[in-house]
Amino acid sequence: MLNIGKINKLNVVKIQGADVYLDNGTSGKVLLADKKMSANCQVGDTLDVFVYVDSDGHLAATTKMPLAQVDDIAWLKVVSINYVGAFLDWGLPKDLLVPFSEQHHEMEVGKSYLVKVFLDDKNRIAATTKIDRFITDESTDFEAGQKVSLIIADKTELGVKAIVNNTRWGMLYQNELFQPVKKGQKLDGYIKQIREDHKIDLSLHQPGYGKVVALTDTILIKLNANNGVLMLSDKSPPEAIYAAFGVSKKVFKQAIGALYKKKLIAIDKNGIRLV
């Protein structure tokens, strides 16, 4: 069965001149829009293709990969506007339409927006800026420590909202952010906790002691590469620690504390050194 608006694996069933036809899983065929592919494939080959409905209402496919698929949320730029809506650059020759009815506010050429890609009632691929109807605040299907995909959204008084796995809202708290983030940025993150109200607190770093163990190895490697001395300690500013190791000051202090207890390092006022 074909998944319109997504990547499919389809077999080449016919090549006629410059036209390549793919098996659509039933009794029909899907035309490959890439005209130069006929010289690079043969009947029986399996291709990864993006399937869509063309301007004539027919199924078509391309080996070009879009920046987003149906059900994805993406940060895309408006390249033109006409009487039907705004058009976004999503990496394919035919731009992605955001109808006026799907615009939360009037969109402007040159600006980027968070949009949800969806199929309309005629199986045409479109996008909407009204993403709140697809994303909920509550979630019981995640667990603490789980690795997730994040898309950075708006800043709040508490921190930065992020979209979790394209389906849920989560919060990255400002006092736990040790790196700059910007709207639309894609990052890997972790579920820090599920609160009693089922809302999600997030972290950009893996929670738990496993992260500390990994950091101790990194610290020892850097010490050995720097003649056994690093000018960082538990008194160093958080920004300096993050710049060196990409972790919070709390995690760094736990790691050097573990190394100190094992008598592998000494901690001085201005740094640490191998024993």
N, C-alpha and C positions, 0 to 999 in steps of 0.2 A: 504493500500500500504506500502510495506517495504521501510525503509530508510537504505540503505547499508552504513555501517560506522558510524551509529548513534545508540542511545538507542531507542529501540522499546518496546511497550507493546504487548506481544503475548500470546495467549491462548494455553494451553496444550491440544492437540487433540488425542494423542496416546502415550501409554507407552508399550514398548515391551522389556522385560528383563531390561537391564541397559540403553536402549535407550529411550530418551524422544523426541517426535516430537511436533513441534509447528505449529500453523496455520499461513501461510505466507500471508493471506489476499486474495488469489485467490483460485486455486484448488490444490495447492501443499502443501508440508510440509517442515519445516526447522528442521534439526537435532540439538539438543542441545548438544554441545561438552562436557559439564560437566557430566561425566559418573556417578557420585555419586548422582546426583539430583533425580534419579528415586525413591529413598527411601523417598524423602522429598517433593514430589508433587504428584498431582493426576489430572486426566483428568478434564478440566474445570477451573483449576487454571490459573491466569494471572501472567506472569513473566516479569520483566524488564530485557531485554537482549540486548547485543551488537551484531549486525548482520554484518557478513563479508562473503567474498568468500574464501573458503579454498583452499589448494594447488591443489586440483583436479578440481577446478572450480565450486564447488557446494556451495550453500548457507548454512551457518552454524550460530550458535548463541552461546553465552556464557553469564553467569551471572556475570562473572568477568568484572569489569569496567576499561577501558583504561584510561591513563592519558590525552588523547585527542581524539576527534572525528573528522570526516570529517568536513572541513571548520574551524576547530580550528587552532590557532597558539600556539605552545607550546615549552618549553625549555627542550630538551631531549638529553640524553647521547648516544654516539656511543659505542656499545658493541662489534661489529665485523665488518670486511670488507672482501668481497670476490670479485670475478670477475664480479659481477653484480652491486655492489654498497656497501653502508654502511648500517648497521642495527642498529636501535635505540631501547632502552628499553622504552616501552610505557605502561608497566604494564600488558601485556598479554604474554602467553607462546611463541607465534610466534612473533618475533621482527618485527619492522616496517622498510620497505626498503626505502632508499633514492637512487634511481638510479644515476649512475655517471652523466647522462645528466641533473639531477635535482640538482646538487651540484654547488653552486656558486664558491667555492674553494674546493680543495681536503680535505675531512674530515679525522679526526684522531680518533683512538680508545681512549676512556677515556675522550674526550672533549664533551662539551654540545653545542648545537646549537639551535637557533630559527628556527623552521620549520613550514610549513603549511601542514596540512594533507588534502589530496584530493583523488578523485577517478580517476583512469586512464581510457583509452578508453575501457577497458575490465571489468570495475567495480571492479578492484582490488584496495585496499587501499594502498596508497604510501604517501611519504612526499617529500618536496622540501625545500631547503634553499633559493631559489629564490623567496622570499616572496614579493618583491616590485611589482611584477605583479598583486598581489592580494590586495594591500593596496594603497590607494590614499592619497594625501595631502589635497585635498579639500573636504569640506563637508558642505552641507546645510541642512542635516536632523538631526542635533543636535541643542540644544538650551542651553543658559547659565543657569547654575545651575543644569543641568541634571546629575544624577548619572550614571556612566559608569564603565565598567571593563577595567583595564589597564594591559598591560604586558610591563615591563621595557625593553627598547632596548639599543641603543648606546648613549654614552655621546657625547655632542657637546660643542662648545665654549659658547653657551647660557645656556645649561642645559642638560637635559636628554630627548631623544625621547621616546615616549611610543606608543604602539599600542592600539587603542581605539576600544573596542568591536570586535576585530579580523579583522577590516575592514579599519580603518583610522589611519593616523599618527597624533600625537599631541605632544605638547611640555610642559614639566615641567621645569620652569626657575630656574636656580641655586640659585638665591637670594630669592626664595620662598620655597626652599626645606629645611626643618628642621629635616629631618630624613635620615639615610643612605638608599640607594636603590641599588639593584644589577641587572644585566642583567638577564632576564628570570623571575624575581619576578612578581607575580600576586598581584594586589592591586585594591581596590575600589578607584575611583577618581571622579572628577566633572569637567564638562565643565566650565571653567572660563569665556571664551568668544569665539565667532566666529569672527575672524578678517575680515577686508574688503576684503582681498584676499581669504576668505573662509577657511583659515587654523585655526587649533584649538589650543587654549591655555588651559592648564589643571591646576588643583589644586588637591592636595590630601585632601583638606578640603572643606567642604561645604561653598560656598560663601554666602554673605548676612548677615543680622543682626540676622537671626534665630540662627546662630551658636553662636553669642555673648550671646543671651538669655540663650541657653543651658549651656554655660560656666559659667555664673553667678551662676547658681544653683550648679554646681560642685565646684566652689570656696567657696560658703557658706558651703557646706558639709565638705570640707577639713578644713575650719576655725573652725567649730564646733568640728571636730575630733582632732584639734591641740590646744585646749585651747584658741581658738579665735585669734590665731596669725599665720601668714605665713611669712617666711623670703624671700618674693618675692615682687617686686614692679615694677613700670614702668622704674626703673633704672637698673633692673637686666638684665644680658646677655640673648640673645635669646635662647641659648642652655639650660640654666637652666629652663627657662619658658617652653620650649618644653619638657624637661625631666619630668617636674611635671604635665603638662596638655596636651601635645601633640598638641599644637597650636603655631601659630606665635606670636611674641611679639606684633604686631599690634592688633591682636584679643584680646590678654590678656589685653592690655591697654584700649581697648574699653569696655571690660567687667568690669574691676575694676572702670573705669570712670562711668559706669552706676550704679554700686553699691554705689559709692561715692555720686552721685547725689541723690540717694534715702536715703542717710544718714544711710546706713547699715554698712559701713566700714569707717575707717580712713586710710589714706595713709601716711606712714612715709618714711623716707629716705631709710631704709633697708627692709621694708616690709609693710604688711597690717594687720589690726586688726579689729575685730568686734567692733562696737560702743555699 
